[in-house]
Amino acid sequence: MVTLLTVYDTRGLSHGPCKSNTSEGAILFATAKDAEQTFYRAFAAADFQTMKTVWADHDIACIHPGSEMLLGPQEVLASWGQVLATQGAVTLRVELLYRLAQEQQVIHVVREHFGDPAHADARPVLATNVYRREQDGWRMRLHHASVDAAVGASVQRVSLH
């Protein structure tokens, strides 16, 4: 059974660029939730400039569904530039399924639903997002996504023990 803790639905969110919280022009995310909401707003709006603000500037990794691991800002951000340019704006609903919060790090496991809920064409995606408190606020360090095999398909469970 999944406990639904939070849902981000991009249909009700502004898709415009985020505003700076500092005099230097950088975006400061006061919480991991702020960073995550901005990540999904940018994802849904195909806003690469905003997407870049969420990621830490070092020690980051990303795995897109069915893809290899990408390491470092150059690889990760190049991949997001390509994803956002290819997909364009989408409707996205995100369920927070699990949260582990520590003083300097937060881990979220979410289910991403793409498209209109009335037309469930796309299978949901499970993603693990890791955020770390940096000197300039919370930043994403890891996004690992894969198609949710348990939704819309019969899954055979095999015991390994």
Phi, psi and omega in degrees: 000135181258129174267122180275111182271316183209146173234128170258121178242113186290347179296332182260004183255149174292137179258008180287167179297150180287153178266149179290142176256003181228161181290339180279352179097353179281152177270128179254121178261114184288335180222163174297325178298319177300315180296317181294317178298320178293320177304311183286329173298314180296319178301309183294324182272357185055044183258092184295322181299317178289320179305318182298330184289338184282327187281144172295162183266008178200163176050056178238157179213153179211140173229112176278156180308126178073015185244171176277165178289134176251135183237140175085156184302322183297309180293314184297311183290326176298320180294319179293324176301317180291315180301311184292322179292325181283315187278327187071188182291142180223161169271131186221130175240133186235124176260130173274114184265329185208142179219130173236116184243129173235173185301319185251353185214143177228136177242128175241136168249125185231162170245122181262125178249119181260138175093183182287125180303333179288341179235078185283068179282316184272137176287144178297160179242134172269138180220144171250125179242128179245129180241144180230140177285118179254177177298330181256028178105189183281137179224151177283136177247333183211137169226117180234115185236145175209154179299137181282100183293337184277350182253125175078008178214149176277125185248127176270121180271132180240128178280132178264359180241000000 
